[in-house]
Amino acid sequence: MKLERVLPYVKTLLKSSVSPGDIVIDGTAGNGHDTLFLAELVGSNGHVYAFDVQQTAVEATLLRVSEWQESVSVIHSGHELIANYVSKEISAAVFNLGYLPGADHSIITQPQTTIKAIESCLDLLTVGGLIILVVYHGHEGGATERDVLLNYVSSLPQSFVHVLKYEFVNQQNHPPFVLVIEKMKYKR
Ligand SMILES: C[S@@+](CC[C@H](N)C(=O)[O-])C[C@H]1O[C@@H](n2cnc3c(N)ncnc32)[C@H](O)[C@@H]1O
């Protein structure tokens, strides 16, 4: 198969934009898969800030990154408060929207807090850096978040950021798609 699936594509993008020593953000730690992947990319001289609102996600992520304690901060807080915790330049941020598989499906990411988090990441992002969002939209509330987000990213000025939507258009059951925001210059 030549067309990369959505999640492998996210990894390809992260590999292309994150280098050893970088500072990066996982906006939705969940079970910590992306946090671990990022920790391995930035290495012991870099740092990953991972956020989640659920204690169970924080614990699962801490367990998964136990070998990377020095270079990962798992923060029990909403990503809308990123600016309170991160002040250094980042090379990438990743968000997997929706609910935590195996946990309470009513705890989902919300459009306004997701946008606030993206705005904070846009301030922190280096030119050439990426914000990657995996948009799940089959669950209750997912379609609203999808539509609000698409409206928001479509309105970002082209001279400031380029926005890509990577989506398979003939698959059943609301497959997730990826939004990628690449920062092109420091100021809007
Ligand atoms: C699809 S899961 C993330 C999966 C994760 N990337 C992984 O590798 O397992 C979405 C996560 O977002 C979290 N979440 C919901 N609202 C949030 C918020 N405002 N800030 C941070 N995390 C939030 C949920 O608790 C859930 O764990």
The ligand as an SDF file (V2000), in Angstrom:
LIG
                    3D

 27 29  0  0  0  0  0  0  0  0999 V2000
   -7.8710   10.1630   21.8460 C   0  0  0  0  0  0  0  0  0  0  0  0
   -7.3040   10.3300   23.4780 S   0  0  0  0  0  0  0  0  0  0  0  0
   -5.5520   10.5310   23.2900 C   0  0  0  0  0  0  0  0  0  0  0  0
   -4.8110    9.2740   22.9460 C   0  0  0  0  0  0  0  0  0  0  0  0
   -3.3130    9.3760   23.1420 C   0  0  0  0  0  0  0  0  0  0  0  0
   -2.6860   10.2210   22.1540 N   0  0  0  0  0  0  0  0  0  0  0  0
   -2.6320    8.0320   23.2040 C   0  0  0  0  0  0  0  0  0  0  0  0
   -1.5630    7.8750   22.6140 O   0  0  0  0  0  0  0  0  0  0  0  0
   -3.1470    7.1420   23.8760 O   0  0  0  0  0  0  0  0  0  0  0  0
   -7.8430   11.9730   23.9210 C   0  0  0  0  0  0  0  0  0  0  0  0
   -7.3780   12.3870   25.2980 C   0  0  0  0  0  0  0  0  0  0  0  0
   -7.6370   13.7780   25.4390 O   0  0  0  0  0  0  0  0  0  0  0  0
   -7.8780   14.0270   26.7970 C   0  0  0  0  0  0  0  0  0  0  0  0
   -8.4850   15.3440   26.9680 N   0  0  0  0  0  0  0  0  0  0  0  0
   -9.7710   15.7380   26.8770 C   0  0  0  0  0  0  0  0  0  0  0  0
   -9.8840   17.0610   27.0760 N   0  0  0  0  0  0  0  0  0  0  0  0
   -8.6220   17.5210   27.2930 C   0  0  0  0  0  0  0  0  0  0  0  0
   -8.0750   18.8020   27.5740 C   0  0  0  0  0  0  0  0  0  0  0  0
   -8.8370   19.8980   27.6440 N   0  0  0  0  0  0  0  0  0  0  0  0
   -6.7400   18.8980   27.7530 N   0  0  0  0  0  0  0  0  0  0  0  0
   -5.9380   17.7990   27.6920 C   0  0  0  0  0  0  0  0  0  0  0  0
   -6.3980   16.5580   27.4310 N   0  0  0  0  0  0  0  0  0  0  0  0
   -7.7280   16.4270   27.2430 C   0  0  0  0  0  0  0  0  0  0  0  0
   -8.7500   12.8500   27.2290 C   0  0  0  0  0  0  0  0  0  0  0  0
   -8.7260   12.6990   28.6290 O   0  0  0  0  0  0  0  0  0  0  0  0
   -8.0870   11.6980   26.4600 C   0  0  0  0  0  0  0  0  0  0  0  0
   -7.1620   11.0250   27.2700 O   0  0  0  0  0  0  0  0  0  0  0  0
  1  2  1  0
  2  3  1  0
  2 10  1  0
  3  4  1  0
  4  5  1  0
  5  6  1  0
  5  7  1  0
  7  8  2  0
  7  9  1  0
 10 11  1  0
 11 12  1  0
 11 26  1  0
 12 13  1  0
 13 14  1  0
 13 24  1  0
 14 15  1  0
 14 23  1  0
 15 16  2  0
 16 17  1  0
 17 18  1  0
 17 23  2  0
 18 19  1  0
 18 20  2  0
 20 21  1  0
 21 22  2  0
 22 23  1  0
 24 25  1  0
 24 26  1  0
 26 27  1  0
M  CHG  2   2   1   9  -1
M  END
$$$$
